[in-house]
Amino acid sequence: MLRPCLSLLALCAAPALVAAQGNTLVLLSDDLGVDIVTCYLEGPVVAPTPNIDALALDGVLFRNAWANPVCSPTRAHLQTGRYGFRTGVGRVIERNGWALSLAETTLPEALGLYANGPVADAYFGKWHLGNPSVGGTAAPNAAGWSHFAGTETNLYKPQTYYDWTHVEYGLSTRTQDYATSRTVDDFLKWRKTAPEPWVAIVAFHAPHDPFHAPPSHLHSFNLPNIDPRMRPRLFYRAMVEAMDTEIGRLLAGLGAQRANTNVIFMADNGTPREASVSPFVPAHAKLTPYEGGVNVPLIIAGPIVKKGGREVFSLVHSTDIFSTVLELAGVDQDTLHANESIDGLSLVPYLTNPKQESLRKYVFSELFRPNGNWHSKEIHTLRNDRYKLIRFGLQEPYTLQLYDLCLDPFETNNLMGPAMSSSAQDALRRLRAELDRLLAS
């Protein structure tokens, strides 16, 4: 990752009157690292992503955005603005395991509580935060979303992108529509009659497996007639391009509303190892705490952005999307933080002020199992502007790794050992103290 180095609770107050900044559209990709998106200029073998690139040209590209290394925790971040050790979502949610508690204040519920006027809301595509005992097929609706059309989880076998179970109004039907296209169709159908302002999340399955050949009109690859698992990188990139093509159709489908809509594009975790290409390390890809697993694309474009076409190198986090969407919808941040115990910070200051200094000194990620057991921690990772600490284990003695991301962006040289420099020792001490403070909060 070749990037330049970076040199609560109170009684409810009367909400400030903050105007909504138009509509907000969140586009969420599944399993997409910065190495694959063309405009990041980090990977040697990218997918054609002209529509995502166009968002970057008009908006703000965040270089150091972190998520969790796997999907469900990041999705819980977007819904609650809270870290996994608070919500109990630390791994992929299984059908009969822990799910996101309905006691959590979710994004649409926060809109209802704190926005100064009605805001229409809808969610489309992959949910993966409920289970049969927590919401079932209506889990997104039980979590507060007024409208949902999509899927409960991944496209698990025997489902494919061309044959899968579609859920709407809590009812399941089998469809042969291409999943990426159907997700866009569902959003555009809803958008036609949705009152403004609105907030919508469009959560694509792509480019998560099963790897496959998308409809030929959606991509430019000459795909061989073989099992996609034999050449996963090729088929994966075709799936990314197909998603980008459909993003273009979605944005065009906004019509006149496009000028009044802020668009947030991000991914839930990094590229899977099957699709990683050197110098990115497959063993440091999705499911791991390394940069290939946690550093994700994040681009925001729309009328809120001042001086588009720029990059922000400050540390930001997937929990920040929660607060950002709420501020764009007119929710006063002081009121929000006074009444909700959240970890996210609004990114709006970066959008409106090209000279905004970093709002975070540290950024955090984690993996733990089983979901719901806050004491069964497995991996925590924390970084500052230069150094990154990874801590493995449930209790002392931990296994520690320390990396200098300025000199070693692919995390190949663990600095732990007797030859540590004084600056590395100081960074280790500070990062360990901050990690302990965070987890005790």
C-alpha positions as a Markdown table, in Angstrom:
| # | Residue | x | y | z |
|---|---|---|---|---|
| 1 | Met | 0.0 | 0.0 | 0.0 |
| 2 | Leu | 2.1 | 2.8 | -1.3 |
| 3 | Arg | 0.6 | 5.9 | 0.4 |
| 4 | Pro | 2.2 | 9.0 | 1.9 |
| 5 | Cys | 2.7 | 8.8 | 5.6 |
| 6 | Leu | 0.7 | 10.9 | 8.0 |
| 7 | Ser | 3.5 | 13.3 | 9.6 |
| 8 | Leu | -20.1 | 10.6 | 26.3 |
| 9 | Leu | -23.3 | 10.1 | 27.6 |
| 10 | Ala | -25.5 | 12.9 | 28.9 |
| 11 | Leu | -29.1 | 14.0 | 29.3 |
| 12 | Cys | -30.9 | 14.8 | 26.1 |
| 13 | Ala | -30.3 | 18.4 | 25.0 |
| 14 | Ala | -32.6 | 20.4 | 22.8 |
| 15 | Pro | -31.6 | 19.4 | 19.2 |
| 16 | Ala | -30.0 | 22.1 | 17.1 |
| 17 | Leu | -31.8 | 22.9 | 13.9 |
| 18 | Val | -29.5 | 21.6 | 11.2 |
| 19 | Ala | -30.7 | 21.4 | 7.6 |
| 20 | Ala | -30.4 | 18.1 | 5.7 |
| 21 | Gln | -27.8 | 18.2 | 3.0 |
| 22 | Gly | -30.0 | 16.5 | 0.3 |
| 23 | Asn | -30.3 | 12.7 | -0.1 |
| 24 | Thr | -27.6 | 10.3 | 1.0 |
| 25 | Leu | -26.8 | 7.1 | -0.9 |
| 26 | Val | -24.3 | 4.5 | 0.5 |
| 27 | Leu | -22.9 | 2.1 | -2.0 |
| 28 | Leu | -21.3 | -0.9 | -0.2 |
| 29 | Ser | -19.2 | -3.4 | -2.0 |
| 30 | Asp | -18.4 | -6.8 | -0.6 |
| 31 | Asp | -14.7 | -8.0 | -0.5 |
| 32 | Leu | -13.0 | -5.2 | -2.4 |
| 33 | Gly | -9.6 | -3.8 | -1.5 |
| 34 | Val | -7.8 | -0.7 | -2.5 |
| 35 | Asp | -5.6 | -2.9 | -4.7 |
| 36 | Ile | -8.4 | -3.5 | -7.2 |
| 37 | Val | -10.0 | -0.1 | -7.7 |
| 38 | Thr | -8.3 | 1.8 | -10.5 |
| 39 | Cys | -8.3 | 5.3 | -9.0 |
| 40 | Tyr | -6.4 | 4.2 | -5.9 |
| 41 | Leu | -3.3 | 3.4 | -8.1 |
| 42 | Glu | -2.1 | 0.8 | -5.7 |
| 43 | Gly | -2.6 | -2.6 | -7.3 |
| 44 | Pro | -0.7 | -3.8 | -10.3 |
| 45 | Val | -3.7 | -5.6 | -11.8 |
| 46 | Val | -6.9 | -3.7 | -11.3 |
| 47 | Ala | -10.4 | -3.9 | -12.6 |
| 48 | Pro | -11.9 | -1.3 | -14.9 |
| 49 | Thr | -13.9 | 1.0 | -12.5 |
| 50 | Pro | -14.7 | 4.1 | -14.5 |
| 51 | Asn | -17.8 | 5.0 | -12.5 |
| 52 | Ile | -16.2 | 4.6 | -9.1 |
| 53 | Asp | -13.2 | 6.6 | -10.5 |
| 54 | Ala | -15.6 | 9.4 | -11.6 |
| 55 | Leu | -16.8 | 9.7 | -8.0 |
| 56 | Ala | -13.2 | 10.2 | -6.9 |
| 57 | Leu | -12.7 | 12.8 | -9.6 |
| 58 | Asp | -15.7 | 14.8 | -8.3 |
| 59 | Gly | -15.3 | 14.0 | -4.6 |
| 60 | Val | -12.9 | 13.0 | -1.8 |
| 61 | Leu | -10.8 | 9.8 | -1.8 |
| 62 | Phe | -9.8 | 8.5 | 1.6 |
| 63 | Arg | -6.4 | 6.7 | 1.6 |
| 64 | Asn | -6.4 | 5.4 | 5.1 |
| 65 | Ala | -10.0 | 4.1 | 5.7 |
| 66 | Trp | -10.2 | 1.0 | 8.0 |
| 67 | Ala | -12.9 | -1.6 | 8.4 |
| 68 | Asn | -13.0 | -5.0 | 10.0 |
| 69 | Pro | -11.4 | -7.9 | 8.1 |
| 70 | Val | -14.8 | -9.6 | 7.5 |
| 71 | Cys | -18.2 | -8.5 | 6.5 |
| 72 | Ser | -20.7 | -8.7 | 9.4 |
| 73 | Pro | -18.7 | -6.5 | 11.9 |
| 74 | Thr | -18.3 | -3.8 | 9.3 |
| 75 | Arg | -22.0 | -3.9 | 8.5 |
| 76 | Ala | -22.7 | -3.5 | 12.2 |
| 77 | His | -20.4 | -0.5 | 12.2 |
| 78 | Leu | -22.5 | 1.2 | 9.5 |
| 79 | Gln | -25.7 | 0.4 | 11.4 |
| 80 | Thr | -24.7 | 1.5 | 14.9 |
| 81 | Gly | -21.4 | 3.5 | 14.7 |
| 82 | Arg | -20.1 | 1.2 | 17.4 |
| 83 | Tyr | -17.1 | -1.2 | 17.5 |
| 84 | Gly | -17.7 | -4.9 | 17.6 |
| 85 | Phe | -16.6 | -5.4 | 21.2 |
| 86 | Arg | -19.6 | -3.2 | 22.1 |
| 87 | Thr | -22.2 | -4.9 | 19.9 |
| 88 | Gly | -20.9 | -8.4 | 20.1 |
| 89 | Val | -20.5 | -8.8 | 16.4 |
| 90 | Gly | -16.9 | -9.9 | 15.8 |
| 91 | Arg | -17.0 | -12.5 | 13.1 |
| 92 | Val | -19.4 | -13.5 | 10.2 |
| 93 | Ile | -22.9 | -14.0 | 11.6 |
| 94 | Glu | -24.1 | -17.6 | 11.4 |
| 95 | Arg | -27.7 | -18.7 | 11.0 |
| 96 | Asn | -28.0 | -20.1 | 14.5 |
| 97 | Gly | -25.5 | -17.8 | 16.3 |
| 98 | Trp | -25.3 | -14.3 | 17.7 |
| 99 | Ala | -26.8 | -11.5 | 15.6 |
| 100 | Leu | -26.9 | -7.8 | 15.9 |
| 101 | Ser | -29.1 | -7.1 | 18.9 |
| 102 | Leu | -32.4 | -5.3 | 18.2 |
| 103 | Ala | -31.6 | -3.2 | 21.3 |
| 104 | Glu | -28.9 | -1.4 | 19.3 |
| 105 | Thr | -29.9 | 2.1 | 18.0 |
| 106 | Thr | -29.5 | 1.6 | 14.2 |
| 107 | Leu | -29.1 | 4.3 | 11.5 |
| 108 | Pro | -32.8 | 4.5 | 10.5 |
| 109 | Glu | -33.8 | 4.6 | 14.2 |
| 110 | Ala | -31.3 | 7.4 | 14.9 |
| 111 | Leu | -32.8 | 9.3 | 11.9 |
| 112 | Gly | -36.2 | 9.0 | 13.5 |
| 113 | Leu | -34.9 | 10.1 | 16.9 |
| 114 | Tyr | -32.7 | 13.0 | 15.9 |
| 115 | Ala | -33.5 | 14.3 | 12.4 |
| 116 | Asn | -35.4 | 17.6 | 12.4 |
| 117 | Gly | -37.9 | 16.3 | 9.9 |
| 118 | Pro | -39.0 | 13.1 | 8.1 |
| 119 | Val | -36.3 | 11.2 | 6.2 |
| 120 | Ala | -37.3 | 8.3 | 4.0 |
| 121 | Asp | -35.1 | 5.2 | 4.5 |
| 122 | Ala | -34.4 | 2.0 | 2.6 |
| 123 | Tyr | -31.9 | -0.8 | 2.5 |
| 124 | Phe | -31.1 | -3.0 | -0.6 |
| 125 | Gly | -29.0 | -6.1 | -1.1 |
| 126 | Lys | -27.0 | -8.1 | 1.4 |
| 127 | Trp | -27.9 | -7.7 | 5.1 |
| 128 | His | -26.1 | -10.4 | 7.0 |
| 129 | Leu | -26.8 | -9.1 | 10.5 |
| 130 | Gly | -29.8 | -11.2 | 11.5 |
| 131 | Asn | -30.7 | -14.8 | 11.9 |
| 132 | Pro | -33.9 | -16.9 | 12.2 |
| 133 | Ser | -34.4 | -15.9 | 15.9 |
| 134 | Val | -33.4 | -12.3 | 15.4 |
| 135 | Gly | -35.7 | -10.8 | 12.8 |
| 136 | Gly | -35.7 | -13.8 | 10.4 |
| 137 | Thr | -36.4 | -12.7 | 6.8 |
| 138 | Ala | -37.6 | -9.3 | 8.1 |
| 139 | Ala | -34.4 | -8.7 | 10.1 |
| 140 | Pro | -33.6 | -5.3 | 8.4 |
| 141 | Asn | -37.2 | -4.1 | 9.0 |
| 142 | Ala | -37.0 | -5.3 | 12.7 |
| 143 | Ala | -33.8 | -3.3 | 12.9 |
| 144 | Gly | -35.6 | -0.1 | 11.8 |
| 145 | Trp | -35.4 | 0.0 | 8.1 |
| 146 | Ser | -38.8 | 1.1 | 6.6 |
| 147 | His | -38.1 | -0.7 | 3.3 |
| 148 | Phe | -35.8 | -3.7 | 2.6 |
| 149 | Ala | -35.3 | -5.7 | -0.6 |
| 150 | Gly | -32.4 | -8.1 | -0.9 |
| 151 | Thr | -31.0 | -11.2 | 0.9 |
| 152 | Glu | -30.5 | -12.3 | 4.4 |
| 153 | Thr | -26.9 | -13.4 | 4.1 |
| 154 | Asn | -24.3 | -14.4 | 1.5 |
| 155 | Leu | -25.3 | -16.3 | -1.7 |
| 156 | Tyr | -24.6 | -19.7 | -0.1 |
| 157 | Lys | -24.8 | -22.9 | -2.1 |
| 158 | Pro | -26.9 | -23.9 | -3.8 |
| 159 | Gln | -27.6 | -20.2 | -4.5 |
| 160 | Thr | -25.7 | -18.4 | -7.2 |
| 161 | Tyr | -25.8 | -14.9 | -8.6 |
| 162 | Tyr | -28.3 | -16.2 | -11.2 |
| 163 | Asp | -30.5 | -18.3 | -8.9 |
| 164 | Trp | -31.1 | -17.0 | -5.4 |
| 165 | Thr | -33.7 | -16.2 | -2.7 |
| 166 | His | -34.9 | -12.6 | -2.8 |
| 167 | Val | -36.6 | -11.1 | 0.2 |
| 168 | Glu | -39.0 | -8.1 | 0.3 |
| 169 | Tyr | -41.6 | -7.2 | 2.9 |
| 170 | Gly | -40.3 | -10.3 | 4.8 |
| 171 | Leu | -41.4 | -12.6 | 2.0 |
| 172 | Ser | -39.0 | -14.9 | 0.2 |
| 173 | Thr | -39.2 | -15.7 | -3.6 |
| 174 | Arg | -36.7 | -17.4 | -5.9 |
| 175 | Thr | -35.3 | -15.3 | -8.7 |
| 176 | Gln | -33.1 | -15.8 | -11.7 |
| 177 | Asp | -32.3 | -12.1 | -12.0 |
| 178 | Tyr | -28.5 | -11.4 | -11.9 |
| 179 | Ala | -28.0 | -10.4 | -8.3 |
| 180 | Thr | -25.9 | -7.2 | -8.9 |
| 181 | Ser | -28.5 | -5.9 | -11.4 |
| 182 | Arg | -31.5 | -6.8 | -9.3 |
| 183 | Thr | -30.1 | -4.9 | -6.4 |
| 184 | Val | -29.9 | -1.8 | -8.6 |
| 185 | Asp | -33.4 | -2.5 | -10.0 |
| 186 | Asp | -34.9 | -2.6 | -6.5 |
| 187 | Phe | -33.3 | 0.7 | -5.5 |
| 188 | Leu | -34.4 | 2.5 | -8.7 |
| 189 | Lys | -37.9 | 1.2 | -8.3 |
| 190 | Trp | -38.1 | 2.5 | -4.7 |
| 191 | Arg | -36.4 | 5.8 | -5.6 |
| 192 | Lys | -39.1 | 6.8 | -8.1 |
| 193 | Thr | -41.7 | 7.3 | -5.4 |
| 194 | Ala | -39.6 | 7.9 | -2.3 |
| 195 | Pro | -40.1 | 11.4 | -0.8 |
| 196 | Glu | -37.0 | 13.6 | -0.4 |
| 197 | Pro | -34.9 | 13.7 | 1.6 |
| 198 | Trp | -34.0 | 10.1 | 1.8 |
| 199 | Val | -31.2 | 7.8 | 3.0 |
| 200 | Ala | -30.5 | 4.5 | 1.3 |
| 201 | Ile | -27.9 | 1.8 | 1.5 |
| 202 | Val | -27.3 | -0.3 | -1.6 |
| 203 | Ala | -25.2 | -3.3 | -0.4 |
| 204 | Phe | -23.9 | -5.3 | -3.3 |
| 205 | His | -22.9 | -9.0 | -3.0 |
| 206 | Ala | -20.2 | -8.3 | -5.6 |
| 207 | Pro | -17.4 | -9.2 | -5.8 |
| 208 | His | -17.8 | -11.8 | -3.0 |
| 209 | Asp | -17.8 | -15.4 | -4.1 |
| 210 | Pro | -19.2 | -17.5 | -5.8 |
| 211 | Phe | -16.9 | -16.4 | -8.6 |
| 212 | His | -18.7 | -16.5 | -11.9 |
| 213 | Ala | -19.0 | -14.9 | -15.4 |
| 214 | Pro | -21.3 | -11.9 | -15.2 |
| 215 | Pro | -23.6 | -11.0 | -18.1 |
| 216 | Ser | -21.4 | -10.1 | -21.0 |
| 217 | His | -22.8 | -6.6 | -21.5 |
| 218 | Leu | -21.6 | -5.6 | -18.0 |
| 219 | His | -17.9 | -6.3 | -18.5 |
| 220 | Ser | -15.1 | -6.2 | -21.1 |
| 221 | Phe | -13.2 | -9.4 | -20.2 |
| 222 | Asn | -12.8 | -12.4 | -22.6 |
| 223 | Leu | -13.7 | -15.0 | -20.0 |
| 224 | Pro | -12.8 | -18.6 | -20.9 |
| 225 | Asn | -15.4 | -21.4 | -20.5 |
| 226 | Ile | -13.9 | -22.9 | -17.4 |
| 227 | Asp | -14.7 | -23.3 | -13.8 |
| 228 | Pro | -14.1 | -19.7 | -12.4 |
| 229 | Arg | -12.2 | -21.2 | -9.5 |
| 230 | Met | -9.4 | -22.2 | -11.9 |
| 231 | Arg | -8.8 | -18.5 | -12.6 |
| 232 | Pro | -10.4 | -16.6 | -9.7 |
| 233 | Arg | -8.5 | -13.4 | -10.2 |
| 234 | Leu | -9.8 | -13.0 | -13.8 |
| 235 | Phe | -13.4 | -13.7 | -12.9 |
| 236 | Tyr | -13.2 | -11.6 | -9.8 |
| 237 | Arg | -12.1 | -8.6 | -11.8 |
| 238 | Ala | -15.0 | -9.1 | -14.3 |
| 239 | Met | -17.4 | -9.2 | -11.3 |
| 240 | Val | -15.9 | -5.9 | -10.1 |
| 241 | Glu | -16.3 | -4.3 | -13.5 |
| 242 | Ala | -19.9 | -5.6 | -13.7 |
| 243 | Met | -20.7 | -4.0 | -10.4 |
| 244 | Asp | -19.1 | -0.7 | -11.5 |
| 245 | Thr | -21.2 | -0.8 | -14.7 |
| 246 | Glu | -24.3 | -1.2 | -12.6 |
| 247 | Ile | -23.2 | 1.6 | -10.3 |
| 248 | Gly | -23.1 | 3.8 | -13.4 |
| 249 | Arg | -26.7 | 2.8 | -14.3 |
| 250 | Leu | -27.8 | 3.4 | -10.7 |
| 251 | Leu | -26.3 | 6.9 | -10.6 |
| 252 | Ala | -27.8 | 7.8 | -14.1 |
| 253 | Gly | -31.1 | 6.5 | -12.8 |
| 254 | Leu | -31.1 | 9.2 | -10.1 |
| 255 | Gly | -31.9 | 11.7 | -12.8 |
| 256 | Ala | -32.3 | 15.3 | -11.5 |
| 257 | Gln | -31.9 | 14.0 | -8.0 |
| 258 | Arg | -28.2 | 13.2 | -8.7 |
| 259 | Ala | -27.3 | 16.9 | -8.1 |
| 260 | Asn | -29.0 | 16.7 | -4.7 |
| 261 | Thr | -27.5 | 13.4 | -3.6 |
| 262 | Asn | -24.3 | 12.7 | -1.6 |
| 263 | Val | -22.8 | 9.4 | -2.5 |
| 264 | Ile | -20.6 | 7.3 | -0.2 |
| 265 | Phe | -18.8 | 4.4 | -1.8 |
| 266 | Met | -16.9 | 1.9 | 0.4 |
| 267 | Ala | -16.2 | -1.8 | 0.9 |
| 268 | Asp | -16.8 | -4.0 | 4.0 |
| 269 | Asn | -13.3 | -5.6 | 4.0 |
| 270 | Gly | -10.3 | -6.2 | 1.7 |
| 271 | Thr | -9.7 | -8.4 | -1.3 |
| 272 | Pro | -9.9 | -12.2 | -0.8 |
| 273 | Arg | -6.6 | -14.0 | -1.0 |
| 274 | Glu | -7.7 | -15.8 | -4.2 |
| 275 | Ala | -7.8 | -12.5 | -6.0 |
| 276 | Ser | -4.7 | -10.8 | -4.5 |
| 277 | Val | -1.7 | -10.0 | -6.7 |
| 278 | Ser | 1.9 | -9.4 | -5.7 |
| 279 | Pro | 3.2 | -7.2 | -4.1 |
| 280 | Phe | 0.0 | -7.5 | -2.1 |
| 281 | Val | 0.4 | -10.6 | 0.1 |
| 282 | Pro | -2.4 | -13.2 | -0.2 |
| 283 | Ala | -1.7 | -14.3 | 3.4 |
| 284 | His | -2.4 | -10.6 | 4.4 |
| 285 | Ala | -5.8 | -10.3 | 2.6 |
| 286 | Lys | -9.4 | -10.6 | 3.7 |
| 287 | Leu | -9.9 | -12.3 | 7.1 |
| 288 | Thr | -6.6 | -11.0 | 8.4 |
| 289 | Pro | -5.7 | -7.9 | 10.5 |
| 290 | Tyr | -3.1 | -6.8 | 7.9 |
| 291 | Glu | -3.7 | -3.8 | 5.6 |
| 292 | Gly | -4.9 | -6.1 | 2.9 |
| 293 | Gly | -7.8 | -7.1 | 5.1 |
| 294 | Val | -8.7 | -3.8 | 6.8 |
| 295 | Asn | -7.7 | -1.0 | 4.4 |
| 296 | Val | -10.7 | -0.4 | 2.2 |
| 297 | Pro | -11.8 | 2.0 | -0.5 |
| 298 | Leu | -13.8 | 5.0 | 0.7 |
| 299 | Ile | -14.9 | 7.8 | -1.6 |
| 300 | Ile | -17.5 | 10.5 | -1.0 |
| 301 | Ala | -18.9 | 12.7 | -3.7 |
| 302 | Gly | -21.8 | 15.1 | -4.0 |
| 303 | Pro | -23.0 | 18.6 | -3.3 |
| 304 | Ile | -21.5 | 18.6 | 0.3 |
| 305 | Val | -17.9 | 18.3 | -1.2 |
| 306 | Lys | -15.9 | 21.5 | -1.5 |
| 307 | Lys | -13.0 | 21.3 | -4.1 |
| 308 | Gly | -13.6 | 17.8 | -5.4 |
| 309 | Gly | -10.9 | 15.6 | -6.8 |
| 310 | Arg | -8.7 | 15.5 | -3.7 |
| 311 | Glu | -7.4 | 12.9 | -1.3 |
| 312 | Val | -7.5 | 12.7 | 2.5 |
| 313 | Phe | -4.7 | 10.8 | 4.3 |
| 314 | Ser | -6.2 | 11.1 | 7.8 |
| 315 | Leu | -7.2 | 7.9 | 9.6 |
| 316 | Val | -10.9 | 7.2 | 9.3 |
| 317 | His | -13.1 | 4.2 | 10.2 |
| 318 | Ser | -16.2 | 2.4 | 9.0 |
| 319 | Thr | -18.0 | 3.4 | 12.2 |
| 320 | Asp | -17.6 | 7.0 | 10.9 |
| 321 | Ile | -20.2 | 6.3 | 8.1 |
| 322 | Phe | -23.0 | 6.2 | 10.7 |
| 323 | Ser | -22.2 | 9.7 | 12.0 |
| 324 | Thr | -21.5 | 11.0 | 8.5 |
| 325 | Val | -24.9 | 9.9 | 7.1 |
| 326 | Leu | -26.7 | 11.3 | 10.1 |
| 327 | Glu | -25.0 | 14.7 | 9.8 |
| 328 | Leu | -25.8 | 14.8 | 6.1 |
| 329 | Ala | -29.4 | 14.1 | 7.1 |
| 330 | Gly | -29.4 | 17.1 | 9.4 |
| 331 | Val | -28.7 | 15.5 | 12.7 |
| 332 | Asp | -26.7 | 17.7 | 15.1 |
| 333 | Gln | -23.5 | 15.8 | 16.2 |
| 334 | Asp | -23.5 | 17.3 | 19.7 |
| 335 | Thr | -27.0 | 16.0 | 20.3 |
| 336 | Leu | -26.1 | 12.6 | 18.8 |
| 337 | His | -23.0 | 12.0 | 20.9 |
| 338 | Ala | -24.8 | 13.3 | 24.0 |
| 339 | Asn | -27.4 | 10.6 | 23.7 |
| 340 | Glu | -25.7 | 7.6 | 22.0 |
| 341 | Ser | -22.6 | 5.8 | 23.0 |
| 342 | Ile | -20.9 | 5.6 | 19.6 |
| 343 | Asp | -17.4 | 5.4 | 18.3 |
| 344 | Gly | -17.9 | 7.0 | 14.8 |
| 345 | Leu | -17.0 | 10.5 | 13.9 |
| 346 | Ser | -18.6 | 12.5 | 11.1 |
| 347 | Leu | -16.4 | 12.9 | 8.0 |
| 348 | Val | -18.3 | 16.0 | 6.9 |
| 349 | Pro | -15.5 | 18.3 | 8.1 |
| 350 | Tyr | -13.1 | 16.6 | 5.6 |
| 351 | Leu | -15.7 | 17.2 | 2.9 |
| 352 | Thr | -16.3 | 20.8 | 3.5 |
| 353 | Asn | -12.8 | 21.9 | 4.6 |
| 354 | Pro | -9.9 | 20.9 | 2.3 |
| 355 | Lys | -7.5 | 21.9 | 5.1 |
| 356 | Gln | -9.2 | 19.9 | 7.9 |
| 357 | Glu | -6.7 | 18.3 | 10.2 |
| 358 | Ser | -7.0 | 14.7 | 11.3 |
| 359 | Leu | -9.9 | 14.0 | 13.7 |
| 360 | Arg | -8.4 | 10.7 | 14.9 |
| 361 | Lys | -5.0 | 9.8 | 16.3 |
| 362 | Tyr | -5.6 | 6.1 | 16.1 |
| 363 | Val | -7.8 | 3.7 | 14.2 |
| 364 | Phe | -8.8 | 0.2 | 15.4 |
| 365 | Ser | -9.9 | -3.1 | 14.1 |
| 366 | Glu | -10.6 | -6.6 | 15.6 |
| 367 | Leu | -11.7 | -10.2 | 15.1 |
| 368 | Phe | -13.1 | -12.4 | 17.8 |
| 369 | Arg | -15.2 | -15.5 | 18.2 |
| 370 | Pro | -17.8 | -16.5 | 19.0 |
| 371 | Asn | -20.0 | -13.6 | 18.2 |
| 372 | Gly | -21.6 | -12.2 | 21.3 |
| 373 | Asn | -18.8 | -13.3 | 23.7 |
| 374 | Trp | -17.1 | -10.0 | 24.5 |
| 375 | His | -14.4 | -11.9 | 26.6 |
| 376 | Ser | -13.2 | -14.3 | 23.8 |
| 377 | Lys | -11.0 | -11.8 | 21.9 |
| 378 | Glu | -8.7 | -13.2 | 19.4 |
| 379 | Ile | -7.1 | -10.3 | 17.4 |
| 380 | His | -6.9 | -6.6 | 18.0 |
| 381 | Thr | -5.0 | -4.1 | 15.8 |
| 382 | Leu | -4.4 | -0.4 | 16.3 |
| 383 | Arg | -2.4 | 2.1 | 14.2 |
| 384 | Asn | -1.4 | 5.7 | 14.5 |
| 385 | Asp | 0.0 | 7.9 | 11.7 |
| 386 | Arg | 3.0 | 5.6 | 11.3 |
| 387 | Tyr | 3.1 | 2.4 | 13.4 |
| 388 | Lys | 0.7 | -0.5 | 13.6 |
| 389 | Leu | 0.3 | -2.9 | 16.5 |
| 390 | Ile | -1.4 | -6.3 | 16.1 |
| 391 | Arg | -2.1 | -8.3 | 19.2 |
| 392 | Phe | -3.0 | -12.0 | 19.0 |
| 393 | Gly | -4.4 | -14.0 | 21.8 |
| 394 | Leu | -7.1 | -14.1 | 24.5 |
| 395 | Gln | -4.8 | -13.0 | 27.4 |
| 396 | Glu | -1.2 | -12.6 | 28.5 |
| 397 | Pro | 1.2 | -13.6 | 27.1 |
| 398 | Tyr | 0.0 | -12.0 | 23.9 |
| 399 | Thr | 1.8 | -12.5 | 20.6 |
| 400 | Leu | 2.6 | -9.0 | 19.3 |
| 401 | Gln | 3.6 | -7.7 | 15.9 |
| 402 | Leu | 4.6 | -4.1 | 15.2 |
| 403 | Tyr | 5.1 | -2.6 | 11.7 |
| 404 | Asp | 6.3 | 0.7 | 10.4 |
| 405 | Leu | 3.7 | 1.4 | 7.7 |
| 406 | Cys | 5.7 | 4.3 | 6.2 |
| 407 | Leu | 8.8 | 2.1 | 5.5 |
| 408 | Asp | 7.0 | -1.3 | 5.2 |
| 409 | Pro | 3.5 | -0.8 | 3.8 |
| 410 | Phe | 3.0 | -4.5 | 3.1 |
| 411 | Glu | 3.9 | -5.5 | 6.6 |
| 412 | Thr | 6.8 | -7.9 | 5.9 |
| 413 | Asn | 9.2 | -6.8 | 8.7 |
| 414 | Asn | 7.9 | -7.4 | 12.2 |
| 415 | Leu | 9.8 | -4.9 | 14.4 |
| 416 | Met | 9.3 | -6.9 | 17.7 |
| 417 | Gly | 12.6 | -8.1 | 19.1 |
| 418 | Pro | 15.8 | -7.0 | 20.9 |
| 419 | Ala | 16.9 | -4.8 | 18.0 |
| 420 | Met | 13.9 | -2.5 | 18.2 |
| 421 | Ser | 14.7 | 1.2 | 17.7 |
| 422 | Ser | 13.9 | 3.7 | 20.5 |
| 423 | Ser | 11.1 | 5.2 | 18.3 |
| 424 | Ala | 9.6 | 1.7 | 17.7 |
| 425 | Gln | 9.7 | 1.0 | 21.5 |
| 426 | Asp | 8.0 | 4.3 | 22.2 |
| 427 | Ala | 5.3 | 3.5 | 19.6 |
| 428 | Leu | 4.8 | 0.1 | 21.0 |
| 429 | Arg | 4.3 | 1.5 | 24.5 |
| 430 | Arg | 1.8 | 4.1 | 23.3 |
| 431 | Leu | -0.1 | 1.8 | 21.1 |
| 432 | Arg | -0.5 | -0.9 | 23.9 |
| 433 | Ala | -1.6 | 1.8 | 26.3 |
| 434 | Glu | -4.2 | 3.2 | 23.9 |
| 435 | Leu | -5.5 | -0.3 | 23.0 |
| 436 | Asp | -6.0 | -1.1 | 26.7 |
| 437 | Arg | -7.7 | 2.2 | 27.3 |
| 438 | Leu | -10.1 | 1.7 | 24.3 |
| 439 | Leu | -11.1 | -1.9 | 25.3 |
| 440 | Ala | -11.8 | -0.7 | 28.9 |
| 441 | Ser | -14.0 | 2.1 | 27.8 |
